[in-house]
Amino acid sequence: MTPELTALACAALLQIVQFVLMAVPANLELGAGKTLSPRDKGRMEDQLSPRNARLYRALNNHFEGLILFTIAVLVIQLSGQNSAFTAGCAAAYVVSRILYVPAYAFGWVPWRTLIWLVGFLATALMLIVALF
């Protein structure tokens, strides 16, 4: 498996870990009756404590970033343009997403945004490299 695909698999596993990090405290905080409900009475995020709401938003943010990163990895893979640079970008994405979780959960300002930017730029650079 290429480094880019390995990074994609790690990013997907991180998504699972993030879900658990959010879901367990949310269930403890709100109770199974609320988390298993159809949530017709408002967003769950609005009913969580600040830290658990941040974990919820971090999870959703990773869903958004993972879509672009998956596209970037697939473009690199399918075009056969794997290189040390694209492998480094993929690793930078995964490391930044790992660091993003505590940065968001603990409200590290401005580090959270800077960490997010590293992952976003790594993804963008992979796509740009694929075009040339």
C-alpha positions in Angstrom: 0.0 0.0 0.0 1.3 3.4 -0.9 2.0 6.0 1.9 -1.0 8.1 0.6 -3.4 5.2 0.9 -1.9 4.3 4.4 -2.6 7.9 5.4 -6.2 7.7 4.1 -6.7 4.5 6.1 -5.3 6.2 9.2 -7.5 9.2 8.6 -10.6 7.0 8.4 -9.6 5.2 11.6 -9.1 8.6 13.3 -12.7 9.5 12.3 -13.8 6.4 14.1 -11.8 7.3 17.2 -13.2 10.9 17.1 -16.7 9.4 16.9 -16.1 7.4 20.1 -14.4 10.4 21.8 -17.6 12.4 21.1 -20.3 9.8 21.5 -19.3 8.3 24.8 -19.3 11.6 26.7 -22.4 12.8 24.9 -24.3 9.6 25.9 -23.1 10.0 29.5 -24.1 13.7 29.5 -27.4 13.6 27.8 -28.5 10.0 28.4 -29.4 7.3 25.9 -33.0 8.5 25.7 -31.8 11.8 24.1 -29.1 10.4 21.9 -31.2 7.6 20.6 -34.1 9.9 19.9 -34.9 11.4 16.4 -33.7 14.8 17.9 -36.8 16.7 16.8 -36.3 19.2 19.6 -33.2 21.0 18.5 -29.6 20.1 17.6 -27.7 17.7 19.9 -24.7 20.0 19.8 -26.7 22.8 21.5 -27.5 20.5 24.4 -23.9 19.4 25.1 -21.4 21.0 27.5 -18.9 23.3 25.7 -16.1 20.6 25.5 -18.4 17.9 24.2 -19.9 20.3 21.7 -16.4 21.1 20.5 -15.7 17.4 20.1 -19.0 17.2 18.1 -17.9 20.0 15.8 -14.4 18.6 15.4 -15.9 15.3 14.3 -18.0 17.1 11.7 -15.1 19.2 10.6 -13.1 16.1 9.9 -15.9 14.6 7.8 -15.6 17.8 5.7 -11.8 17.6 5.4 -11.8 13.9 4.8 -13.9 14.3 1.7 -11.3 16.6 0.1 -8.4 14.5 1.4 -9.9 11.3 -0.1 -10.3 13.0 -3.4 -6.7 14.1 -3.3 -5.4 10.7 -2.5 -7.6 9.1 -5.2 -6.4 11.6 -7.8 -2.7 10.9 -6.9 -3.2 7.1 -6.8 -5.2 6.8 -10.0 -2.9 9.1 -11.9 0.2 7.3 -10.6 1.7 10.6 -9.4 2.8 9.3 -6.0 6.0 10.9 -4.8 7.9 11.7 -1.6 6.1 15.1 -1.7 2.6 13.7 -1.9 3.5 11.1 0.8 4.7 14.0 3.0 1.5 16.0 2.4 -0.6 12.9 3.3 1.4 12.4 6.5 1.0 16.2 7.3 -2.8 15.9 6.9 -3.0 12.9 9.3 -0.8 14.5 11.9 -2.6 17.8 11.7 -6.0 16.1 12.1 -4.7 14.2 15.1 -3.5 17.4 16.7 -6.7 19.2 15.7 -8.8 17.1 18.1 -7.3 18.3 21.4 -6.8 21.8 19.9 -10.5 22.1 19.3 -11.6 20.3 22.5 -9.4 22.5 24.7 -10.0 25.7 22.7 -6.4 26.4 21.7 -6.6 29.8 20.0 -5.1 30.5 17.5 -3.4 27.0 17.2 -6.6 25.2 16.3 -7.0 27.3 13.1 -3.3 27.0 12.3 -3.4 23.2 12.7 -6.5 23.0 10.5 -4.7 25.2 7.9 -1.8 22.7 7.7 -4.1 19.8 6.8 -6.1 22.0 4.3 -2.9 23.2 2.6 -1.5 19.7 2.5 -4.7 18.5 0.7 -4.7 21.4 -1.7 -1.0 20.9 -2.5 -1.7 17.2 -3.4 -4.4 18.3 -5.8 -2.2 21.0 -7.3 0.7 18.7 -7.8 -1.6 16.2 -9.6 -2.4 18.8 -12.2 1.2 19.4 -13.2 
